[in-house]
């Protein structure tokens, strides 16, 4: 090549930005169920980013959450994890005790007996924080914890979020005003020892299906409600803020989760400034990996989900993080599951050095743009809620619950139609996966039932993969009853090589529903009764040969004939029963197939 030869890139004409934008937007679906639209391309022309979240302390606190039924088991689990480097034990009390709708049990094995705190303090030692999600049980536990710690100046917490407890349990054992009066008294008592008491907890909203925008709004609206109500009981915002902790869930959607945490930190710092409480360190933001995103099927993928969630939490600015064991949704996690959860954080901290950079997402056009969009959208929600009386009024009228349920339904629909994917459950399933053994959760007498003073419609915890898991359970029932799983026959139409995309799509749909798949070869004939067949081919082949193929299958006794493609009048007239394609509610299609060709109770009938 001589010096006179033009550079290689100069042989291509320049492409204007608007054309790049159009090409990308034509290939991607930028709409989300999380609130703002994720744009296809972010550039410097989008303008300067909004104000940065306040700086945090280097690193983060390595925590683990426990909800274990017996005191002996709790002590053993915490002691094991302290030996693995645990820095904070988060212990969640029984829901009824947190809501004050049951009085404490006198059983010596009850975790929630205040007399158990000295033993727990001894187990965690002086360097590990003991943090109790206590709800309305907080007043007596604050006193017990202060006595057990003997003013050692720890980073412990006995936390109460009256609104989260009310909407999570659907009831409170006293009025909201009385609950805030008790919280104010606990805060005064604990302030000198540095024990945090005021909780702003959005995890219940997340588990009930809240979008990222709604989660941010719940945190800000709840924090504002706490400040207002505690001020009515004699605590100024400057007294409340040092005792306050925020908590959110991270679901493993890296871009959204990082922006969500940054948006919360930015908005809360503005709330503090307007309340005259900006002095002092930033408010702690605790995070946990999402229960909602975990799956029962192929639980090993939960290890990857937890890792991505942990990465997003740290990059987003979490001051404390609990990665939940990968078997959490299956039952009581064992020691290995807890060990892997803790080691995930050790690897991110020790090998990846993830905590050494403050706000690593700063300056990224994508992260900054989405942070701005989430902050603006969430603040618009908060303003709308305030105009309707505030978040407490929305909860009491059931309106917040309805809004979160609508978001949950949208997410489930997105999963059912393939816009969202859950690996191992709604895509790429392992029909014969290796089972993970877990023990059932231990039940302990939570105490004596007490009168509920306030009742509201409770939030419903829901995982969007539950409908898919129900299909797999139906497949397991057929396997247990007949010795084999239900079967789907894929029938290529036209050139089998050109039918490969439709064959792969149909295989994926059938296997997600728990059907074993075989492909009909060109030479094969139907030698036995087939209940389900799916015609697969490119649109032109289905148009020309599909009706004839469907008729042959129906005459051969196939119970249900589907087409992997869009419906046409000719195929319908040929007797095709249903169509599967992108955008179709596949859960509805697969559920109908079980009702039609694998009826319950036909245990001895061949499921083919």
C-alpha positions as MATLAB code, in Angstrom:
seq = 'XXXXXXXXXXXXXXXXXXXXXXXXXXXXXXXXXXXXXXXXXXXXXXXXXXXXXXXXXXXXXXXXXXXXXXXXXXXXXXXXXXXXXXXXXXXXXXXXXXXXXXXXXXXXXXXXXXXXXXXXXXXXXXXXXXXXXXXXXXXXXXXXXXXXXXXXXXXXXXXXXXXXXXXXXXXXXXXXXXXXXXXXXXXXXXXXXXXXXXXXXXXXXXXXXXXXXXXXXXXXXXXXXXXXXXXXXXXXXXXXXXXXXXXXXXXXXXXXXXXXXXXXXXXXXXXXXXXXXXXXXXXXXXXXXXXXXXXXXXXXXXXXXXXXXXXXXXXXXXXXXXXXXXXXXXXXXXXXXXXXXXXXXXXXXXXXXXXXXXXXXXXXXXXXXXXXXXXXXXXXXXXXXXXXXXXXXXXXXXXXXXXXXXXXXXXXXXXXXXXXXXXXXXXXXXXXXXXXXXXXXXXXXXXXXXXXXXXXXXXXXXXXXXXXXXXXXXXXXXXXXXXXXXXXXXXXXXXXXXXXXXXXXXXXXXXXXXXXXXXXXXXXXXXXXXXXXXXXXXXXXXXXXXXXXXXXXXXXXXXXXXXXXXXXXXXXXXXXXXXXXXXXXXXXXXXXXXXXXXXXXXXXXXXX';
ca = [
       0.000    0.000    0.000;
       1.454    3.365   -1.043;
       1.201    6.593    0.884;
      -1.177    7.864   -1.787;
      -3.770    5.158   -1.158;
      -6.850    6.515    0.613;
      -7.611    5.220    4.109;
      -9.901    2.225    4.111;
     -12.708    3.972    6.031;
     -12.781    6.815    3.550;
     -14.130    4.414    0.947;
     -17.424    4.379    2.833;
     -19.730    7.391    2.786;
     -20.389    9.017    6.177;
     -23.605    7.928    7.874;
     -25.581   10.685    9.608;
     -26.652   10.130   13.202;
     -30.374   10.178   12.432;
     -29.912    7.224   10.075;
     -28.056    5.258   12.749;
     -30.880    6.091   15.137;
     -33.530    4.901   12.692;
     -31.688    1.630   12.004;
     -31.259    0.844   15.692;
     -34.820    1.770   16.638;
     -36.106   -0.457   13.862;
     -34.265   -3.439   15.351;
     -34.940   -2.932   19.061;
     -38.016   -2.695   21.267;
     -37.185    0.242   23.513;
     -40.390    0.200   25.545;
     -40.156   -1.331   29.011;
     -42.423   -2.249   31.888;
     -40.156   -0.276   34.239;
     -41.465    3.191   33.368;
     -39.250    5.229   31.060;
     -38.424    4.266   27.504;
     -34.870    3.020   27.068;
     -33.621    4.875   24.032;
     -31.689    3.019   21.384;
     -28.772    5.428   21.356;
     -27.546    8.033   23.832;
     -25.059   10.726   22.764;
     -23.387   13.860   24.088;
     -26.024   15.883   22.242;
     -28.577   14.764   24.839;
     -27.292   17.511   27.120;
     -25.574   17.660   30.462;
     -26.566   15.021   33.046;
     -28.516   15.985   36.124;
     -26.888   16.447   39.528;
     -24.816   13.506   40.691;
     -25.975   11.486   43.678;
     -24.109   12.358   46.880;
     -20.782   10.527   47.277;
     -20.785    7.389   49.379;
     -18.221    5.800   51.621;
     -15.831    3.413   49.814;
     -17.061   -0.155   49.552;
     -20.251   -1.584   50.981;
     -21.461   -3.655   53.908;
     -21.731   -7.391   53.239;
     -25.107   -8.474   54.650;
     -27.389  -11.501   54.661;
     -31.113  -11.655   55.340;
     -32.678  -14.284   57.609;
     -36.266  -15.304   58.170;
     -35.803  -18.526   60.095;
     -38.402  -20.093   62.334;
     -36.409  -21.337   65.327;
     -33.913  -19.545   67.509;
     -31.440  -22.441   67.488;
     -31.395  -22.560   63.690;
     -31.044  -18.798   63.446;
     -28.068  -18.750   65.808;
     -26.362  -21.574   63.930;
     -26.870  -19.958   60.518;
     -25.663  -16.532   61.644;
     -22.634  -18.025   63.406;
     -21.682  -19.910   60.228;
     -21.996  -16.800   58.092;
     -20.090  -14.572   60.526;
     -17.216  -16.994   60.080;
     -17.459  -16.434   56.318;
     -17.104  -12.672   56.584;
     -20.666  -11.536   57.260;
     -20.775   -7.876   58.314;
     -24.504   -7.416   58.977;
     -27.233   -9.907   59.886;
     -30.662   -8.706   58.749;
     -33.349  -10.588   60.652;
     -36.951  -10.249   59.597;
     -39.558  -10.871   62.280;
     -42.764  -12.789   61.678;
     -45.226  -10.726   59.616;
     -47.996  -10.812   62.230;
     -45.636   -9.658   64.962;
     -44.312   -6.859   62.752;
     -47.900   -5.767   62.132;
     -48.816   -5.945   65.818;
     -51.709   -8.307   65.102;
     -50.191  -10.968   67.361;
     -48.653  -10.702   70.797;
     -45.240  -12.302   71.386;
     -45.133  -16.009   72.095;
     -43.909  -17.279   75.430;
     -42.386  -20.301   73.692;
     -38.670  -20.604   74.473;
     -37.993  -21.365   70.797;
     -39.634  -18.215   69.461;
     -37.157  -16.071   67.541;
     -38.938  -12.872   68.435;
     -38.681  -13.088   72.207;
     -36.712  -10.025   73.345;
     -34.863  -12.231   75.811;
     -33.192  -13.917   72.829;
     -31.303  -10.773   71.824;
     -28.358  -11.201   74.229;
     -27.691  -14.602   72.677;
     -27.839  -13.183   69.155;
     -25.546  -10.312   70.121;
     -23.064  -12.846   71.456;
     -23.215  -14.802   68.187;
     -22.642  -11.823   65.888;
     -19.917  -10.325   68.065;
     -18.842   -6.693   68.219;
     -17.858   -6.321   64.536;
     -21.074   -7.564   62.899;
     -24.190   -5.404   62.881;
     -27.479   -6.873   64.087;
     -30.371   -5.354   62.137;
     -33.960   -6.285   62.978;
     -36.868   -5.623   60.639;
     -39.163   -5.366   63.644;
     -42.182   -3.347   62.578;
     -44.466   -2.496   65.486;
     -42.450   -4.818   67.745;
     -39.574   -2.321   67.609;
     -40.117   -0.443   70.922;
     -39.480   -3.395   73.225;
     -36.678   -4.735   71.005;
     -34.868   -1.382   70.979;
     -34.678   -1.456   74.756;
     -33.519   -5.084   74.775;
     -30.862   -4.485   72.123;
     -29.491   -1.394   73.851;
     -29.195   -3.368   77.065;
     -27.523   -6.308   75.296;
     -24.999   -4.114   73.481;
     -24.346   -2.064   76.643;
     -23.779    1.117   74.666;
     -20.963   -0.319   72.569;
     -21.695    2.164   69.754;
     -22.466   -0.408   67.089;
     -24.107   -0.001   63.684;
     -27.169   -1.976   64.743;
     -30.733   -1.227   63.692;
     -34.224   -1.997   64.991;
     -36.328   -0.781   62.115;
     -39.980    0.043   61.578;
     -41.740    1.224   58.431;
     -45.411    1.445   59.460;
     -46.585    1.942   55.878;
     -44.657   -1.017   54.450;
     -45.878   -3.231   57.301;
     -49.482   -2.125   56.788;
     -49.572   -2.657   53.043;
     -47.568   -5.886   53.247;
     -49.654   -7.547   55.970;
     -52.932   -5.798   55.210;
     -53.433   -4.878   58.867;
     -51.973   -3.076   61.866;
     -52.596   -3.768   65.524;
     -52.900   -0.038   66.226;
     -53.670    3.121   64.328;
     -51.072    4.683   62.065;
     -50.865    7.671   64.378;
     -50.117    5.420   67.365;
     -47.565    3.481   65.312;
     -45.726    6.703   64.453;
     -45.902    7.847   68.082;
     -44.152    4.622   69.142;
     -41.613    5.007   66.332;
     -40.841    8.542   67.516;
     -40.285    7.275   71.060;
     -37.989    4.482   69.823;
     -36.018    6.950   67.727;
     -35.412    9.217   70.715;
     -34.345    6.263   72.839;
     -31.928    4.864   70.250;
     -30.425    8.073   68.898;
     -27.547    8.428   71.361;
     -26.374    4.857   70.767;
     -26.475    5.284   66.980;
     -29.048    2.523   66.500;
     -31.169    3.242   63.416;
     -34.942    2.949   63.805;
     -36.719    4.614   60.859;
     -37.151    2.367   57.827;
     -38.163    3.299   54.281;
     -38.655   -0.125   52.745;
     -39.700   -0.559   49.093;
     -39.026   -4.310   48.921;
     -42.682   -5.223   49.502;
     -43.674   -2.939   46.630;
     -41.017   -4.519   44.412;
     -42.147   -8.050   45.254;
     -45.723   -7.037   44.423;
     -44.714   -6.017   40.910;
     -43.757   -2.338   41.110;
     -41.942   -0.882   38.132;
     -38.586    0.789   38.695;
     -40.273    4.176   38.429;
     -42.881    3.177   41.019;
     -40.209    1.810   43.384;
     -38.334    5.099   43.340;
     -41.596    6.950   43.932;
     -42.538    4.642   46.834;
     -39.209    5.359   48.542;
     -39.513    9.127   48.185;
     -43.223    9.290   49.058;
     -42.753    7.026   52.095;
     -39.786    9.061   53.300;
     -41.795   12.269   53.008;
     -44.681   10.690   54.943;
     -42.301    9.547   57.697;
     -40.770   13.012   58.047;
     -44.173   14.689   58.205;
     -45.735   12.291   60.711;
     -42.689   12.085   62.973;
     -42.466   15.874   63.010;
     -46.059   15.884   64.259;
     -44.773   13.772   67.178;
     -41.999   16.188   68.046;
     -39.068   14.985   65.927;
     -37.589   17.481   63.482;
     -36.245   16.171   60.146;
     -32.721   16.891   61.407;
     -33.348   14.347   64.185;
     -35.007   11.747   61.958;
     -32.635   11.663   58.979;
     -29.575   10.300   60.873;
     -31.756    7.430   62.131;
     -33.262    6.620   58.720;
     -32.397    3.782   56.312;
     -33.639    3.249   52.744;
     -34.015   -0.256   51.302;
     -34.731   -1.448   47.770;
     -34.534   -4.641   45.722;
     -32.351   -5.130   42.650;
     -33.609   -7.525   39.994;
     -30.619   -8.028   37.711;
     -31.645   -5.634   34.909;
     -28.274   -3.921   34.931;
     -29.079   -0.645   33.189;
     -32.407   -0.109   34.949;
     -31.211   -1.130   38.420;
     -28.132    1.093   38.380;
     -30.219    4.051   37.207;
     -32.932    3.276   39.769;
     -30.539    3.429   42.711;
     -28.832    6.552   41.397;
     -32.230    8.230   40.934;
     -33.258    7.419   44.516;
     -30.023    8.781   45.930;
     -30.359   11.961   43.880;
     -34.003   12.592   44.811;
     -33.546   11.773   48.487;
     -30.628   14.178   48.774;
     -32.941   16.892   47.413;
     -35.631   15.947   49.935;
     -33.065   16.263   52.724;
     -31.951   19.647   51.441;
     -35.501   20.999   51.269;
     -36.196   19.637   54.771;
     -33.146   21.409   56.158;
     -31.461   18.085   56.967;
     -28.655   17.994   54.419;
     -25.894   18.022   57.031;
     -24.151   14.750   57.791;
     -23.280   11.685   55.720;
     -25.568   10.399   52.947;
     -28.518    8.279   54.024;
     -27.691    4.588   53.865;
     -29.242    2.705   50.951;
     -29.597   -1.009   51.636;
     -30.334   -3.437   48.822;
     -31.225   -7.097   48.453;
     -31.320   -9.268   45.362;
     -34.829   -9.715   44.048;
     -37.116  -12.487   45.267;
     -39.426  -11.602   42.378;
     -36.875  -12.470   39.710;
     -35.848  -15.823   41.217;
     -37.235  -19.006   39.729;
     -38.158  -22.415   41.072;
     -37.162  -24.146   37.831;
     -33.488  -24.334   36.870;
     -32.544  -22.561   40.110;
     -28.851  -22.550   39.160;
     -29.615  -19.565   36.924;
     -30.486  -17.705   40.135;
     -26.756  -17.674   40.898;
     -26.218  -15.593   37.758;
     -29.199  -13.374   38.543;
     -27.826  -12.739   42.016;
     -24.394  -11.871   40.636;
     -25.777   -9.340   38.147;
     -28.039   -7.865   40.832;
     -25.095   -7.512   43.213;
     -22.995   -5.827   40.531;
     -25.830   -3.397   39.750;
     -26.360   -2.627   43.439;
     -22.735   -1.712   44.032;
     -22.395    0.305   40.817;
     -25.662    2.079   41.670;
     -24.326    3.157   45.053;
     -25.704    0.695   47.611;
     -24.164    1.066   51.054;
     -25.203   -2.460   52.098;
     -26.161   -5.527   50.087;
     -27.688   -8.932   50.754;
     -27.503  -11.486   47.944;
     -30.201  -14.026   48.617;
     -29.405  -17.766   48.385;
     -30.245  -19.226   44.984;
     -32.770  -21.665   46.492;
     -34.701  -18.980   48.387;
     -37.979  -19.480   46.489;
     -37.834  -23.277   46.845;
     -37.620  -23.507   50.626;
     -35.163  -23.005   53.466;
     -31.653  -22.348   52.065;
     -28.933  -24.661   53.305;
     -25.410  -23.711   54.346;
     -23.994  -24.143   50.828;
     -26.598  -21.842   49.272;
     -25.831  -19.167   51.872;
     -22.091  -19.645   51.372;
     -22.360  -19.092   47.616;
     -24.447  -15.973   48.220;
     -21.809  -14.492   50.528;
     -18.938  -15.547   48.267;
     -20.557  -13.684   45.375;
     -19.963  -10.464   47.277;
     -16.441  -11.458   48.310;
     -15.541  -11.997   44.643;
     -17.004   -8.660   43.567;
     -15.191   -6.908   46.397;
     -11.881   -8.759   46.611;
     -11.252   -9.892   43.036;
     -13.186   -7.305   41.016;
     -12.327   -4.408   43.371;
     -15.799   -3.083   42.630;
     -16.056   -0.847   45.673;
     -13.007    1.274   44.931;
     -14.740    3.696   42.529;
     -17.416    6.148   43.628;
     -20.325    6.277   41.161;
     -18.666    4.393   38.274;
     -21.730    5.028   36.081;
     -21.184    8.801   36.192;
     -20.612   10.322   32.766;
     -22.118    7.420   30.821;
     -24.697    8.904   28.465;
     -26.912    5.838   28.823;
     -26.780    5.628   32.628;
     -27.110    9.379   33.062;
     -29.989    9.613   30.604;
     -31.940    6.789   32.219;
     -31.214    8.141   35.716;
     -32.687   11.477   34.654;
     -35.740    9.806   33.114;
     -36.396    7.647   36.188;
     -35.929   10.562   38.575;
     -38.292   12.784   36.595;
     -40.907   10.062   36.144;
     -40.792    9.048   39.805;
     -41.049   12.648   40.987;
     -44.090   13.142   38.756;
     -45.659   10.087   40.421;
     -44.864   11.437   43.892;
     -46.447   14.780   43.063;
     -49.544   13.016   41.761;
     -49.777   10.896   44.913;
     -49.368   13.962   47.121;
     -52.206   15.659   45.249;
     -54.382   12.629   46.078;
     -53.568   12.799   49.794;
     -50.163   11.119   50.033;
     -49.020    7.523   50.003;
     -50.697    6.617   53.309;
     -54.080    7.694   51.946;
     -53.484    5.723   48.740;
     -52.698    2.603   50.773;
     -55.764    3.007   52.964;
     -57.981    3.302   49.861;
     -56.251    0.401   48.098;
     -55.193    2.606   45.192;
     -51.449    2.008   45.469;
     -52.062   -1.733   45.602;
     -54.083   -1.533   42.373;
     -51.372    0.460   40.608;
     -48.696   -2.063   41.563;
     -50.934   -4.977   40.547;
     -51.346   -3.396   37.110;
     -47.562   -3.211   36.743;
     -47.254   -6.847   37.812;
     -49.842   -7.865   35.213;
     -47.966   -5.952   32.510;
     -44.723   -7.713   33.438;
     -46.387  -11.140   33.415;
     -47.924  -10.373   30.023;
     -44.542   -9.271   28.678;
     -43.065  -12.581   29.819;
     -45.960  -14.594   28.374;
     -45.597  -12.909   24.983;
     -41.805  -13.132   24.852;
     -40.967   -9.438   25.276;
     -39.229  -10.425   28.509;
     -37.331  -13.671   28.959;
     -36.525  -15.721   32.049;
     -33.773  -18.157   31.136;
     -34.571  -21.705   32.181;
     -38.270  -20.974   32.697;
     -39.798  -18.995   29.825;
     -36.920  -19.882   27.487;
     -34.285  -22.620   27.209;
     -35.789  -24.961   29.808;
     -34.155  -28.127   31.109;
     -36.972  -30.660   31.230;
     -34.860  -33.189   33.114;
     -32.980  -30.750   35.325;
     -31.132  -31.949   38.392;
     -33.281  -31.371   41.443;
     -32.065  -29.137   44.255;
     -33.095  -30.454   47.642;
     -34.247  -27.942   50.234;
     -35.910  -28.266   53.601;
     -39.343  -26.751   54.176;
     -39.439  -23.513   56.120;
     -39.771  -24.086   59.832;
     -43.009  -22.945   61.432;
     -42.983  -21.528   64.924;
     -45.867  -20.324   67.053;
     -45.921  -16.571   66.299;
     -47.890  -15.724   69.395;
     -51.393  -14.930   70.482;
     -53.740  -13.303   68.004;
     -54.503   -9.646   68.714;
     -57.109   -7.280   67.329;
     -56.373   -5.517   64.019;
     -57.147   -1.810   64.295;
     -56.442   -0.844   60.664;
     -57.045   -3.079   57.651;
     -56.270   -2.484   53.965;
     -56.050   -4.709   50.871;
     -52.636   -6.388   51.237;
     -50.014   -6.413   48.536;
     -49.713   -9.755   46.813;
     -46.175  -11.033   46.368;
     -45.904  -12.494   42.896;
     -43.190  -13.760   40.605;
     -43.872  -13.335   36.867;
     -42.560  -16.831   36.142;
     -45.209  -18.552   38.262;
     -47.552  -19.294   35.291;
     -44.688  -20.981   33.418;
     -43.734  -22.956   36.511;
     -47.348  -24.118   36.803;
     -47.126  -25.515   33.256;
     -43.983  -27.441   34.145;
     -45.710  -28.812   37.228;
     -48.528  -30.110   35.016;
     -45.908  -31.829   32.879;
     -44.421  -33.414   36.000;
     -47.879  -34.635   37.015;
     -48.286  -36.349   33.639;
     -44.830  -37.901   34.015;
     -45.659  -39.243   37.469;
     -49.009  -40.620   36.282;
     -48.014  -42.145   32.925;
     -44.253  -42.582   33.030;
     -43.614  -40.055   30.255;
     -44.154  -36.395   29.550;
     -46.688  -35.009   27.062;
     -45.398  -35.031   23.516;
     -45.364  -32.515   20.659;
     -44.615  -33.482   17.052;
     -43.048  -30.791   14.867;
     -43.902  -31.137   11.175;
     -41.721  -29.219    8.678;
     -43.591  -27.649    5.776;
     -41.693  -27.101    2.537;
     -37.899  -27.229    2.511;
     -36.833  -28.388    6.022;
     -33.723  -26.225    5.798;
     -35.801  -23.086    5.339;
     -38.139  -24.180    8.136;
     -35.342  -24.170   10.728;
     -36.288  -20.811   12.380;
     -39.909  -21.910   12.828;
     -38.843  -25.362   14.058;
     -36.551  -23.800   16.658;
     -39.279  -21.393   17.773;
     -41.893  -24.157   18.070;
     -39.466  -26.396   19.957;
     -38.787  -23.614   22.423;
     -42.489  -22.964   22.999;
     -43.357  -26.631   23.468;
     -40.456  -27.343   25.827;
     -41.263  -24.286   27.941;
     -44.664  -25.899   28.490;
     -43.101  -29.219   29.502;
     -43.667  -31.078   26.209;
     -41.074  -33.493   24.838;
     -40.426  -32.651   21.188;
     -39.685  -34.788   18.136;
     -39.458  -33.688   14.500;
     -41.258  -35.648   11.769;
     -38.777  -36.648    9.100;
     -39.648  -36.551    5.411;
     -39.880  -40.342    5.178;
     -41.761  -40.956    8.420;
     -45.446  -41.721    8.736;
     -47.712  -41.417   11.745;
     -47.595  -44.903   13.213;
     -49.345  -44.047   16.456;
     -51.866  -41.573   17.721;
     -50.446  -38.096   18.153;
     -52.244  -35.577   20.306;
     -50.312  -32.428   19.341;
     -48.622  -31.497   16.071;
     -47.155  -28.137   15.079;
     -46.688  -27.188   11.423;
     -43.451  -25.241   10.936;
     -42.249  -23.437    7.842;
     -41.684  -20.059    6.218;
     -44.833  -18.013    5.488;
     -44.903  -18.795    1.765;
     -44.617  -22.545    2.408;
     -47.359  -22.440    5.042;
     -49.585  -20.537    2.639;
     -49.085  -23.030   -0.177;
     -48.729  -26.372    1.629;
     -49.982  -25.695    5.152;
     -53.712  -26.302    4.577;
     -53.018  -29.647    2.907;
     -50.640  -30.705    5.691;
     -53.096  -29.699    8.391;
     -55.854  -31.711    6.742;
     -53.660  -34.816    6.586;
     -52.751  -34.545   10.251;
     -56.369  -34.127   11.310;
     -57.470  -37.098    9.197;
     -54.675  -39.134   10.791;
     -56.263  -38.526   14.195;
     -54.086  -35.738   15.600;
     -56.102  -34.088   18.369;
     -54.688  -30.567   18.066;
     -52.891  -29.041   15.084;
     -51.048  -25.765   15.599;
     -49.078  -23.593   13.209;
     -45.857  -21.788   14.082;
     -46.809  -18.600   12.295;
     -49.452  -15.964   11.828;
     -53.072  -17.007   11.277;
     -54.581  -17.029    7.771;
     -58.103  -17.765    6.577;
     -56.900  -20.755    4.545;
     -55.230  -22.373    7.537;
     -58.236  -21.757    9.753;
     -60.541  -23.280    7.144;
     -58.238  -26.313    6.960;
     -58.934  -26.981   10.643;
     -55.855  -25.525   12.360;
     -56.756  -25.093   16.017;
     -54.332  -22.350   17.060;
     -51.266  -20.349   16.071;
     -48.064  -19.576   17.950;
     -45.930  -16.581   17.052;
     -44.053  -13.753   18.693;
     -46.455  -11.546   20.585;
     -48.898  -14.386   21.292;
     -49.774  -15.181   24.917;
     -47.969  -18.511   25.032;
     -49.028  -19.273   28.603;
     -52.669  -19.116   27.493;
     -51.975  -21.348   24.475;
     -50.073  -23.960   26.484;
     -52.585  -23.945   29.337;
     -55.388  -24.566   26.839;
     -53.450  -27.480   25.349;
     -53.179  -29.138   28.746;
     -56.905  -28.668   29.302;
     -57.733  -30.097   25.868;
     -55.272  -32.931   25.244;
     -53.899  -33.763   28.700;
     -57.033  -33.629   30.845;
     -56.527  -34.040   34.572;
     -57.584  -37.388   35.921;
     -56.711  -39.346   32.759;
     -53.797  -40.945   34.516;
     -53.697  -44.113   32.492;
     -54.167  -42.505   29.073;
     -51.148  -42.081   26.819;
     -50.161  -38.427   26.810;
     -48.828  -38.586   23.272;
];
